[in-house]
Amino acid sequence: MSLQDRLNELKATVLTQINTTDHLDHLNEIRVNTLGKKGPITEVLRGMKDISAEERPVIGAFANEIRDLLKDALELKKAELENLALNAQLAAEKIDVSLPGTDFEPGHAHVIQQIIEQLENQFLGMGYQIAEGPEVEEDKYNFEMMNLPKDHPARDMQDTFYITPEILMRTQTSPVQARTMEKHDFTQGALKMISPGRVYRRDTDDATHSHQFHQVEGLVIDKHITMADLKGTLLKVAQELFGEKHQIRLRPSYFPFTEPSVEVDVSWNDVDENTKPEDIEWIEVLGAGMVHPNVLKMAGVDPEVYGGFAFGLGPDRFAMLKYGVDDIRNFYLNDVRFLSQFK
Ligand code: PHE
């Protein structure tokens, strides 16, 4: 076979290979096999030494022509395959801008915190200040200044986490009463404060008890405060929180730091002038009373001049009543399925 024929044959074979491949890797293989140092074109050119001097430039030019032609064909095919690959990739990575986006789930205040904030807003609206006290408290404020000396039997009402004999986890927010009274300048007017916060008791956790829960303390001290002021205030708060048709009732009770002391019930059903007393369902929601003279005295307030009322309510219990939650532990398990109901 003449060199020309071999070159023509080579051209035909390689062009077929190029035309039938659809892989860039394969195309590259063809290129290397055809044009590389050990490829057929190089080999043909190597055979030039055996042909006549007249033929040599003709064959040489023809070989170069074939090589250039194949090079061009390879380039063209490469561009074509790259273009196909790019289009395929673009199609695969296409973004459908009309698809719904990923939902953000912004958090929200915990249901207990919501109740506390609602109470804060109500009391701020009635001219109260919001006071804070430490959760790690002195025995002195938690008990002694609340008229509960060391051996007082009523200390048993609140089983206590002691840290040292004088330092404890506060069992109630009542110590904030003593702390604010001590600091208050009565020449500037009445003291009206609420103090929300966490309290701790050595209780075994069950559906209605938690070793840690919340209280909102309330205290009003001025010159002419009566039990009617206490009742009016609590009625207003209960109606704001539970609804206009709810009533409250006071029952005599005992707390060492108030005298007289009351427990306050809220009606669970709606009440109007036609409701018979025996049809009202009462639920206990808080403790309250007129501040004991000893408590005033110990905080440096003259009980002959000043007096007032105090109350302590449990937002956990309020939340349970308001939303029909029957297990207090739900508030502390941090299960978002439970908590997100209260958005
Ligand atoms: N501190 C009382 C308790 O935890 C509640 C209370 C507060 C009662 C203020 C009367 C006055 O049980």
Boltz pocket constraint, residues with backbone or C-beta under 6 A from the ligand:
constraints:
  - pocket:
      binder: B
      contacts: [[A, 171], [A, 172], [A, 173], [A, 174], [A, 218], [A, 255], [A, 258], [A, 262], [A, 287], [A, 288], [A, 289], [A, 310], [A, 311], [A, 312], [A, 313]]
      max_distance: 6.0
